[in-house]
Amino acid sequence: MSKEDIRQMGLSFGADVVGFAAVEDYKSKRAPDPKTLLPGIRSMIVLGFREMNGQLASEVGRISMHSRIGQMELTRNCTFHTAKALEDRFKVKAAPIMPSYPLNMAAPVMGLVADVSLRHAAVAAGLGAFGRHNLVISPRFGTRILFTAILTDMELKSDPPVTEDLCDECNLCVEACPARALDEEGKTDNMKCLRVSQPFGIGGAIGYIRKFTAATPEQQKAMIMDPQFLSLYQASFIGFQYECYRCMAVCPVCVDA
């Protein structure tokens, strides 16, 4: 089966772009060696899905999250069905890697390092290049793109890398970041980012529980009806609930947006 056949398969299931990376071309300083994830791995198939323009135009986190929930469902279904079709038709190993979670929550990474850096996989697969915001800029969709991957023992050559410097160093992403998480060039301060982008994540939940256990019974009654608690409860079954997309929204590189 050719790369073009696989590419068309991924596109038919809902991906907007598909690229290929030989495992030796994938470079990530923090993520584990892919060979520890799938025995006999030779390649990565990387799928890209554009972010909704309306999602990024709204400053209401709930509106953005509606689109992200739909996109997460699309990415999971597309990646799984593409991987399953490869296994069913060609008797190869194919392990889908989804965006965001599940994550390794054990020390020392504590959920801050993914099993596969999908950003680095996308760059290795020729789907984009890094920008000042440390996100991948796609020649077609700019920063407005989300990636998944399929690990496989199929031998596939890497697509040509993007050599064009797509970032114009305008620094709009740095200036727009409410957490100041991009101040140091070449680094994203994950904890600063998470405090703003996931106010109802595990950090917020732990803080609220500590405050609740220290409160008086009367205060606890009020806290149960507090909007913050209700939002934490809602997030517990929604999953990772992002409230900030500023670095993506302000990026002027939006070729097909």
C-alpha positions as CSV (number, residue, x, y, z in Angstrom):
1,M,0.0,0.0,0.0
2,S,1.4,3.4,-0.9
3,K,1.5,6.5,1.3
4,E,-1.0,8.2,-1.0
5,D,-3.5,5.3,-0.4
6,I,-3.1,5.7,3.4
7,R,-3.3,9.5,3.1
8,Q,-6.6,9.2,1.2
9,M,-7.9,6.8,3.8
10,G,-7.2,9.2,6.6
11,L,-8.8,12.1,4.6
12,S,-11.9,10.0,3.9
13,F,-12.4,9.4,7.6
14,G,-12.3,13.1,8.3
15,A,-8.7,14.4,8.6
16,D,-7.8,17.6,6.8
17,V,-4.1,16.7,6.3
18,V,-2.0,13.5,6.6
19,G,1.7,13.2,6.8
20,F,4.3,10.4,7.4
21,A,7.4,10.2,9.6
22,A,10.0,7.5,9.8
23,V,10.5,6.9,13.5
24,E,14.2,7.9,13.4
25,D,13.1,11.4,12.2
26,Y,10.9,12.0,15.2
27,K,12.8,14.0,17.8
28,S,11.4,14.9,21.2
29,K,13.6,15.7,24.2
30,R,11.0,15.0,26.8
31,A,8.6,12.3,25.4
32,P,9.7,8.6,25.8
33,D,11.4,6.6,23.0
34,P,8.6,5.4,20.7
35,K,10.2,2.0,20.6
36,T,9.1,1.6,24.3
37,L,5.5,2.2,23.2
38,L,5.1,-0.2,20.3
39,P,7.4,-3.1,19.7
40,G,8.7,-3.0,16.1
41,I,7.6,0.5,15.4
42,R,9.0,1.9,12.2
43,S,6.8,4.9,11.4
44,M,4.3,7.4,12.5
45,I,1.2,8.5,10.5
46,V,0.2,12.0,11.6
47,L,-3.3,13.4,11.0
48,G,-4.2,17.0,11.2
49,F,-7.6,18.6,11.9
50,R,-8.3,22.3,11.5
51,E,-9.6,24.3,14.4
52,M,-13.0,26.0,13.9
53,N,-12.7,29.7,13.2
54,G,-15.8,30.5,15.2
55,Q,-14.4,28.6,18.1
56,L,-11.4,30.9,18.2
57,A,-13.3,34.1,17.5
58,S,-15.5,33.7,20.6
59,E,-14.2,34.9,23.9
60,V,-16.8,32.8,25.8
61,G,-15.0,29.6,26.9
62,R,-18.2,27.5,26.7
63,I,-18.5,28.3,23.0
64,S,-14.9,27.4,22.3
65,M,-15.4,24.2,24.3
66,H,-18.4,23.1,22.2
67,S,-16.2,23.1,19.1
68,R,-13.3,21.4,20.9
69,I,-15.6,18.6,22.2
70,G,-16.8,18.0,18.7
71,Q,-13.3,18.1,17.3
72,M,-12.0,15.7,19.9
73,E,-14.8,13.2,18.9
74,L,-13.9,13.6,15.2
75,T,-10.1,13.2,15.8
76,R,-10.6,10.0,18.0
77,N,-13.0,8.4,15.5
78,C,-10.9,9.3,12.4
79,T,-7.7,8.1,14.0
80,F,-9.1,4.9,15.4
81,H,-10.9,4.0,12.1
82,T,-7.8,4.7,10.1
83,A,-5.7,2.6,12.4
84,K,-8.2,-0.2,12.4
85,A,-8.5,-0.2,8.6
86,L,-4.7,-0.6,8.3
87,E,-4.7,-3.5,10.7
88,D,-7.8,-5.2,9.1
89,R,-6.6,-4.8,5.5
90,F,-2.8,-5.3,5.8
91,K,-2.3,-7.2,9.0
92,V,0.1,-4.6,10.4
93,K,0.4,-3.2,13.9
94,A,-1.3,0.2,14.3
95,A,-1.7,2.1,17.6
96,P,-3.7,5.3,17.6
97,I,-2.5,8.2,19.7
98,M,-5.2,10.7,20.6
99,P,-4.8,14.4,21.6
100,S,-4.7,15.5,25.2
101,Y,-5.5,12.3,27.2
102,P,-5.0,9.7,28.6
103,L,-1.7,10.9,30.1
104,N,0.9,9.4,32.3
105,M,0.0,10.8,35.7
106,A,2.8,9.2,37.6
107,A,5.8,11.0,38.9
108,P,8.0,12.6,37.7
109,V,6.0,13.7,34.6
110,M,2.6,14.1,36.4
111,G,0.6,14.5,33.2
112,L,2.9,17.2,31.8
113,V,4.6,15.0,29.2
114,A,2.7,13.0,26.7
115,D,3.7,9.5,25.4
116,V,4.1,11.1,22.0
117,S,4.7,14.7,21.3
118,L,2.2,15.3,18.6
119,R,3.8,18.6,17.8
120,H,7.2,17.1,17.1
121,A,5.5,14.2,15.2
122,A,3.8,16.7,13.0
123,V,7.0,18.5,12.2
124,A,8.8,15.2,11.5
125,A,5.9,14.3,9.1
126,G,6.3,17.5,7.1
127,L,3.0,19.0,8.3
128,G,4.4,22.3,9.7
129,A,7.1,24.1,11.5
130,F,7.3,25.5,15.0
131,G,6.4,29.2,15.7
132,R,7.3,31.6,18.5
133,H,4.3,30.2,20.5
134,N,5.9,26.7,20.3
135,L,2.9,25.4,18.5
136,V,3.1,24.0,15.0
137,I,2.3,26.3,12.1
138,S,0.8,24.5,9.1
139,P,1.4,25.9,5.6
140,R,-2.3,25.4,5.0
141,F,-4.1,26.2,8.2
142,G,-1.6,28.3,10.1
143,T,-1.7,27.7,13.9
144,R,-5.3,26.6,13.7
145,I,-4.7,22.8,13.7
146,L,-4.8,19.9,16.1
147,F,-2.9,16.6,15.5
148,T,-3.2,12.9,16.3
149,A,-0.9,10.0,15.3
150,I,-0.8,6.3,14.5
151,L,2.3,4.3,15.5
152,T,2.9,1.4,13.1
153,D,5.4,-1.2,12.2
154,M,4.9,-0.3,8.5
155,E,8.0,1.1,6.9
156,L,7.1,4.5,5.6
157,K,9.5,7.2,4.5
158,S,9.1,10.7,6.0
159,D,7.4,13.4,4.0
160,P,9.6,16.3,3.0
161,P,10.0,18.8,6.0
162,V,8.6,22.3,5.9
163,T,11.7,24.4,5.4
164,E,9.9,27.8,5.0
165,D,10.0,30.0,8.1
166,L,6.2,30.4,8.6
167,C,6.4,32.4,11.8
168,D,7.0,36.2,11.2
169,E,8.1,36.7,14.9
170,C,5.3,39.3,15.4
171,N,5.1,38.4,19.1
172,L,1.4,38.7,19.2
173,C,1.1,35.3,20.9
174,V,3.5,36.4,23.6
175,E,1.7,39.7,24.2
176,A,-1.7,38.1,24.2
177,C,-0.9,35.3,26.7
178,P,-2.7,36.1,29.9
179,A,-0.5,33.7,31.9
180,R,2.8,35.1,30.5
181,A,3.6,31.5,29.7
182,L,5.6,32.4,26.5
183,D,7.9,35.1,27.9
184,E,11.0,32.9,27.6
185,E,11.6,32.2,23.9
186,G,11.7,28.5,23.1
187,K,9.8,27.5,26.2
188,T,6.2,27.3,27.3
189,D,5.7,27.4,31.1
190,N,3.2,24.6,31.4
191,M,2.1,25.4,35.0
192,K,1.4,29.1,34.1
193,C,-0.5,28.0,31.0
194,L,-2.6,25.4,32.8
195,R,-3.7,27.8,35.6
196,V,-5.3,30.0,33.0
197,S,-6.3,27.5,30.3
198,Q,-7.7,24.9,32.7
199,P,-9.2,26.7,35.7
200,F,-11.4,23.7,36.3
201,G,-8.6,21.1,35.9
202,I,-7.1,19.0,38.6
203,G,-5.2,22.0,40.1
204,G,-8.4,23.9,40.6
205,A,-10.2,20.8,42.0
206,I,-7.4,20.1,44.5
207,G,-7.5,23.8,45.6
208,Y,-11.2,23.8,46.0
209,I,-11.2,20.5,48.0
210,R,-8.6,21.9,50.4
211,K,-10.7,25.0,50.9
212,F,-13.8,23.0,51.4
213,T,-12.3,20.7,54.0
214,A,-11.1,23.7,56.0
215,A,-14.4,25.5,55.9
216,T,-17.2,25.4,58.5
217,P,-20.4,23.4,57.9
218,E,-22.2,26.6,57.0
219,Q,-19.5,27.7,54.6
220,Q,-19.5,24.2,53.0
221,K,-23.2,24.5,52.3
222,A,-22.6,27.7,50.4
223,M,-19.6,26.3,48.6
224,I,-21.7,23.4,47.2
225,M,-23.8,25.9,45.3
226,D,-20.8,28.1,44.3
227,P,-20.4,28.5,40.5
228,Q,-16.8,27.4,40.8
229,F,-17.8,24.1,42.3
230,L,-20.5,23.5,39.7
231,S,-18.0,24.2,37.0
232,L,-15.6,21.8,38.5
233,Y,-18.3,19.2,38.7
234,Q,-19.2,19.8,35.0
235,A,-15.5,19.5,34.0
236,S,-15.3,16.2,35.8
237,F,-17.3,14.4,33.1
238,I,-16.4,16.7,30.1
239,G,-12.7,16.1,30.5
240,F,-9.9,18.6,30.0
241,Q,-11.9,21.9,29.7
242,Y,-9.8,24.6,28.0
243,E,-10.8,28.2,28.6
244,C,-8.0,29.9,26.7
245,Y,-7.0,29.8,23.0
246,R,-5.4,33.2,22.7
247,C,-2.0,32.2,21.3
248,M,-3.9,30.4,18.5
249,A,-6.5,33.0,17.9
250,V,-4.2,36.0,17.5
251,C,-1.7,34.2,15.2
252,P,-1.9,36.0,11.9
253,V,-0.7,33.0,9.9
254,C,-4.1,31.6,8.9
255,V,-3.7,30.5,5.3
256,D,-7.0,28.7,4.8
257,A,-8.9,30.3,7.7
